[in-house]
Amino acid sequence: MSAKAEHYDVIRKPVITEKSTMASDHGAVVFEVAIDANKPQIKEAVEALFGVKVKAVNTTITKGKVKRFRGQLGRRKDVKKAYVTLEEGNTIDVTTGL
């Protein structure tokens, strides 16, 4: 498997919410990442895929909620998000396609 495919396995998709838009004002971009990805892997993947310099990576794991589906109890999957802070002068436009 190529290195680029591995980077796409680490980074799933950008998170576009009100909170992530506020973070982008401070030079941070939010991605949904693989649950087993660590910070050095995330940093390497973002730098390789987008050609930017990463200053810091902060991660958070959101536990999946228990929801009802057709009367049955089900559980949403756990989601790991990475707040990637970029070096000065670097930007990623997540509103366009990857």
C-alpha positions in Angstrom: 0.0 0.0 0.0 1.3 3.4 -0.9 2.2 6.1 1.7 -0.5 8.4 0.4 -3.2 5.7 1.0 -1.9 5.3 4.5 -2.3 9.0 5.1 -5.9 8.9 3.9 -6.5 6.0 6.4 -5.3 8.3 9.3 -7.3 11.3 8.2 -11.0 10.5 7.5 -12.6 13.8 6.8 -12.6 17.5 7.8 -15.1 18.5 10.5 -17.1 21.6 9.5 -19.1 22.9 12.4 -19.5 26.2 14.1 -16.8 25.4 16.6 -14.3 24.3 14.0 -14.9 27.4 12.0 -14.1 29.5 15.1 -10.9 27.5 15.5 -9.9 28.2 11.9 -9.8 31.9 12.8 -6.8 31.0 15.1 -5.0 28.9 12.5 -6.4 25.5 13.5 -8.1 22.9 11.3 -10.3 20.1 12.7 -10.2 16.6 11.2 -12.0 13.4 12.0 -9.2 10.8 12.3 -8.8 7.1 12.8 -9.5 6.1 16.5 -6.0 4.4 16.7 -4.0 7.2 15.1 -1.5 9.0 17.3 -0.4 12.6 17.2 2.9 12.1 15.2 1.0 10.1 12.6 -1.6 12.8 12.3 1.0 15.5 11.9 2.9 13.5 9.3 -0.3 12.8 7.3 -1.5 16.5 7.3 2.0 17.7 6.3 2.2 15.2 3.5 -1.3 15.6 2.1 -1.7 19.3 2.3 1.9 20.5 2.0 1.8 22.7 5.2 3.8 22.9 8.4 2.1 21.8 11.5 2.8 23.5 14.9 0.7 21.3 17.2 -1.9 18.5 17.3 -4.5 18.2 20.0 -6.9 15.2 20.0 -10.2 14.4 21.6 -12.3 11.2 21.7 -16.1 11.7 21.7 -17.8 8.6 23.0 -20.7 7.4 20.9 -24.2 8.1 22.1 -26.8 5.4 22.8 -29.8 6.0 20.5 -32.9 4.2 19.5 -33.4 2.9 16.0 -36.7 1.4 15.1 -37.4 0.8 18.8 -34.0 -1.1 19.3 -31.2 0.4 21.3 -28.1 1.1 19.2 -24.8 2.8 19.9 -23.1 5.3 17.6 -19.4 4.8 17.0 -16.7 6.6 19.0 -15.1 9.5 17.1 -11.6 10.9 17.4 -11.1 14.5 16.3 -7.7 16.2 15.8 -7.3 20.0 16.2 -4.3 20.7 14.0 -2.7 24.1 14.6 -0.7 25.3 11.6 2.5 27.4 11.6 2.1 31.1 10.7 1.3 31.7 7.1 0.0 28.2 6.4 -3.7 27.6 5.6 -5.9 24.7 4.5 -9.2 25.4 2.8 -11.4 22.5 3.9 -14.5 23.8 2.2 -13.1 22.6 -1.2 -12.9 18.9 -2.0 -9.9 16.9 -0.9 
